[in-house]
Every structure is written in structure tokens, then in C-alpha cells.
Amino acid sequence: MINGVTLGAVYALIAIGYTMVYGIIGMINFAHGEIYMIGAFIAVISFAVLGVVGITWVPLALLIVLIVSMLLTGLYGWTVERIAYRPLRGSFRLAPLISAIGMSIFLQNYVQIAQGARIKPLQPMVRGGIELMKGETFTVTLSYLQIIIIVVTVLLMAGFSWLIAATPLGRAQRACEQDRIMAALLGVNTDRTISLTFVLGAMLAAVAGLMTTLYYGVVDFYIGFLAGLKAFTAAVLGGIGSLPGAMLGGMLIGLIEAFWAAYFSSEYKDVAAFSILVIVLIFRPTGLLGRPEVEKV
Amino acid sequence: MTFAQRLRDAGLAALVAAVLALPLLGFETIDTGGPLGIRARFHWIAYAAVSVFIGRLALLAFFDWWRLRQGRPEPLQSNAPARKDILTRIGSQADKYLMPALIAFAIALPMMPFADRTVVDLATVVLIYVMLGWGLNIVVGLAGLLDLGYVAFYAVGAYTYALLSLNFGFGFWEALPLAGLFAATFGIILGFPVLRLRGDYLAIVTLGFGEIIRVVLLNWTDVTRGSNGITGIQRPSFFGFPFTSSPEDGQTAFHELFGLEYSSIHRIIFLYYVILVLALITNLFTMRIRKLPIGRAWEALREDEIACKALGINPTNTKLTAFAIGAMFGGFAGSFFATRQGFISPESFSFIESAVILAIVVLGGMGSQAGIVLAAAFLTLLPELAREFSLFRMLAFGAAMVLIMIWRPQGLLAHREPTLRLSTQPSSSGGGKP
């Protein structure tokens, strides 16, 4: 259960990036999983650099790494959008998708070449936990790390909902989502809004990358694909384009996986997540919290 | 743009590149057993920044030169016949002239003097992708359904043949229709619940389906032997005459039948022709079905689903047929793949394979049969040719996909012309609007 919530928090963070981009320009950003992977790598490297510099007090190191990886990954998100997607705005639907797949292959191999294909280990930094329950044969522990992950995720999501609901940027984003041309006519800089959307999505993905790095203690260049796939599934499950949907979907996928792995077999946990998705889509074709879309001629 | 502006622009790009390069290129992680060591290599950042700086300058200069060459900006009213660039012009003629030329070349290829074992082998791989591209084109190009898990049907076809041949002693020719049928059945099973959904949901469900198939193949070890794969799949025979140097009793080998010296290249050339014929059948099928009501319904559905509903076309059933037929050709290609390799494992059916096939369809220009051939040749030969730079070849592959898309978002030989015109329309309108 707790593992599921932790995993779900990570998926939800990545899913927000997918759902925002989809909401605003209607494309599936396939490179988002790779952005998450880059965020994780930057986190590992920052920890190593801090170790050399000599900052070892854990909360400070965590904070620095969090900020550094968010900023740099945000810049990566911006660059990807600028190079691969902006020239294709206004062309037909599949063009940015192919460009995104190409970008994803590119980024994956870029990291592989730059950092090697070996798995990068990270020493566990946050140890210990609280024992919640003590049974005869088992104990339920909630580690401090899991607490950190869940708290940070909840804080980020709250902040993010506020950002969308109450700031000028959020208003501009929602305007672009509804009608890009109209928003542009009314003086919203749509290009910048879209770029900022990518940056925000990448920042959240960076946080997710940092979290998984801390949680699992290993990173390799291939983690982006499966995590991206799961997060995208989560976004669709919750209703793509809807932020609360992405959060809910992420949590659900995380829980399903954890429970399936615990009670049935860990081999088929990916199958379970996708099967749930298909079943949900059959009965609610727009996802759990999606708005039904009325098509007009 | 003045020179100073250009310099500033390029400097900015270089700065961004330097910051981007800082963590991933600037530091190298070293395994030290315990905590991760780190080594700085700042000269890499310098390389990245300088190359981006020069690249950006060159790009800006190129844009200016291009604008000069194009002359004045386009006139405001655009009813003047639009100047078509050369590739578009080729595209509109491609299916008429380019295709016969390509087919003639393909038939003659094994007889060419330069055609040794490697060339024919490579051509076979290209043709497998051409066939997959044509199969997927029915789904994506004609019916407009985004399928990200096409490789699943390829896998179903391959495993169907492998298991039939291994467990029940089926030959290639007996198993081929069964493999196609089986893949089509899978297409219907998958398509039935999800084809009522909107396009993007279909994309994710097919993507998920592709992963499910792979995971099942990997974990269902009793039947599929898991990650070890299936070895010793029966090789195809020339209508009952095997390609062996010393056939078993009572059998005539291929070289004995024609009185030739035994050579292992016979089988390779034979396989090449088999896939060529299979691919041409796919092509012929597509060309013919576009003229049938069902094919017209697919294209109409791609353009406007609501209008189709109003005209009494059942969208779900129509999409389902496209999905099933596309899957069937995927299954054919899969069983050919199995017989050619003699060995299959879930490794061969990963998502990247689906992405490559989709890229072939989109890069070729959706709906253009000749464009798909060119794109398939390009995307399969590029990694082969760059084999010496094995480290960088996938990097270049990804970059090439992005660059081609930016350069020609509509695909290499894009042309989407209605297959049917109102007869009152003057036919000399010169391509007109898509």
C-alpha cells in the first residue's frame, strides 16, 4: 500500500507533464520519459559533485540537488520543445509525434554515450523509518524517504494547482488550451506559454527522477521508456488534459502495480496496469475525470 | 539580420548548449565500488558549445541565403498556382512511374554483378520493412488510425509459425495463411473494444497491447521459452525441395532439381524473392482495395468521421476491417521473419520496432506507396552503413528522424490526392488542394 502510494506519486508527477502538453497542443510528448531519465541522471551527478565539494549535510544536499536538477532539466525541456516541436507547430498531427520519437531515441543514446551504459548506483542517503504496525510475522514500516516523497509530491501538486488556477501564467495556459488562435489575438504570447508548459513539465519530471533515484538507488539510461509509458497510461486513465485526473491516474497505476506484484506475480504487473486501462476506457471512453468532448462539424 | 545580431543569437545558443552540457558531458561518473566517483571533463563542454555556435551561425547564414534565393516574399493572394518543389512533383507522379522502376530494380537485384550475399541479405531486410510499412499504411495512411503497437501483430505472426512448425511440423507455406489469420484475429479482439475511442486513446491502447504481447512472450516460458527464444525453426523449402547440400532419402534438393552446383546463396535469393512477392501482394492488395467501397470508406473515415456516420457508414466495423487487414499483413511479415532468422525471441519485438515502422510510414508521406519504399530503405540502410560508428548510429538515427520531420513535415513523397474526383471538376487543375 505504502509502496504503491510512493510509486504512484512518482507516476503522477510525470503524468502531469504529459497531460499538460497534451492539453495545450494536443500532442503526445514521447520524449517526456527521457526527460525524466535525464532529471534522474542530473540528480545522481549533482550528488556526486556535492560529495566531492564536501557538502554532506543531507537536507542541504537534497535541497541543492532538487533545485539544480529542476533548473537544468527544465532547460532541457525548453530546448527539446524549441528544436523538435516548435518548427512543426501547425503541421499535421503525426509529424510532432514522429519528431518526439526521434528525440526520445536521440536523448537515450546521448545519455548512453555521455555517461556509459552501466547502471549508476547511489548510496542510500535517507535511512530509517517509523514502524506503523507490528504483527506476529511482519512489520509495516514507513521509511523517512517515503514520507519525503509523498510530502514533496503533495506540496508540488498543491502548488501546481494554485499556479494553474491563480497566476497569469496559469490563465494564459488555460486560454491556450481552449483556443490558441483566440488567445494569441488577445495578446497572450502563445509560443512562450507553450515553452513554459514544457519547462514546468520537465521540472516535475526532474523531481520524479530525483525521487526514484533516492528510492531505488540506481539509474540507467533505459529507465525513461517504461516510466514514461506508465505515466502516459496514468494520464490517459485519469482523462488526458485533466490535472487532477493525472494525479488520480498516477496513484491508481502505482497502487495497482504494487498490489498486483504483492498478491499475484510481479512478472505480469505491467499487463495488469494496461488491462485496467483498457477496461476503464471501454466504460468511460474519456478517462476517469476527462471531459466528454463534443465533436462539431 | 545584421551580423551582430547573428553573433548574439549564436552566442545565446552556445550558452544554452554549454549549460545543457554541464552535467551530462562535463562530468563523468566512475564506479569506485563504494560511492560514485566523479571526474570533470570540461573540455567536452567547450566542444559542444563551440560546435553549436558554429552550427547556429551557419544555419542563420543558410536561412538568409535561402530567403535571397527564393526572392520576394510570397504574394498575398495565393490563388496563383503554387510553386511545387521537386520532391512534391516526384510524389504526385511516384505511384505511376517510380513504382514500376523500383519493382523492376527489385526483381533484377539478385542478378546484378555487385549482388553478393550481404547485399541480398540487406535487401531482404529492407523488403521486410517495406512490407510492414505497407501493412501499417493500411491502418495509418488509409484509415487514419494511429497504431503504436503494430509490432505485436508481427510478433504474433512470427510466434504462430515458430510454434506450429516446432510442435506440429507445419511447413512455411502451410503456416503462412494461419499466421495471417491469427494476427488478424488478434487485431479484431484488440480492435473491437477500443476502436470506438478517439484517435489518441487508440494510440496508447495499441502501445500498451504491444507491451503486453512482449511481456507475455517473455514470461510464458512453457510455450514461448521466454527470453531464450525459439531456435531451430524450419527453413522454407522450394515447394517441397529443401535447400540442403545432402537431402534426406527420398527427397530431391533444390540444386539437384535444376542441376546446379550446390551453393548456400540459393536459399538467400529464394528468400529474397519470397518476401518480394509477399510485399508486392501487399502493395497490389492496397492499390486495389482503395478502389473498392471499403477502401473508399476508410479514406472517407480518415477525412471526416461525422460525415461518414451521416452517410450511413458504420465507423467501428469499417475501422475494424482496416485494423484486421493491416494486422494480417503484419502476421505474414512476421512468419517470414521467423523462417528467415530460424530464431526468434521477444527481443526482436520491442517498442522501438513499432516506432521505426510508424516512422517509415510517416516519413515516406502517408499514403504514398513509393515513399514508404524510400523511407524503409533509408531507415534500414542508415544504421547498417553506419555500423563502424556503432556507438553513434542510434544517436544519428534519432537526430535524422527529427531533422527530416522538420525539413518535410508532410513526409518525403507526400501527396494526398483524392482517389475519386467529381467528373465536373476540370482535371487540369494541377494537383490542387489536398
Interface residues (C-beta under 8 A of the other chain):
Chain A: Y22 I28 I38 F41 I42 V44 I45 S46 F47 A48 V49 G51 V52 V68 L72 L75 Y76 T79 I83 A84 P87 L88 S91 F92 R93 L94 A95 P96 L97 I98 S99 I101 G102 M103 S104 I105 F106 L107 Q108 N109 Y110 V111 I113 A114 Q115 G116 R118 K120 P121 L122 Q123 F225 L229 F232 T233 V236 I240 E267 Y268 D270 V271 F274 S275 L277 V278 L281 I282 P285 E293 E295 V297
Chain B: V16 V19 L20 L22 P23 L24 L25 F27 E28 T29 D31 G34 P35 L36 G37 I38 V140 L146 P193 V194 R196 L197 R198 G199 D200 Y201 A203 I204 V205 L207 G208 F209 E211 I212 V215 V216 L218 N219 D304 E305 I306 A307 F351 I352 A355 L358 A359 V362 L363 M366 L391 F392 M394 L395 F397 G398 A399 A400 M401 V402 M405 I406 P409 Q410
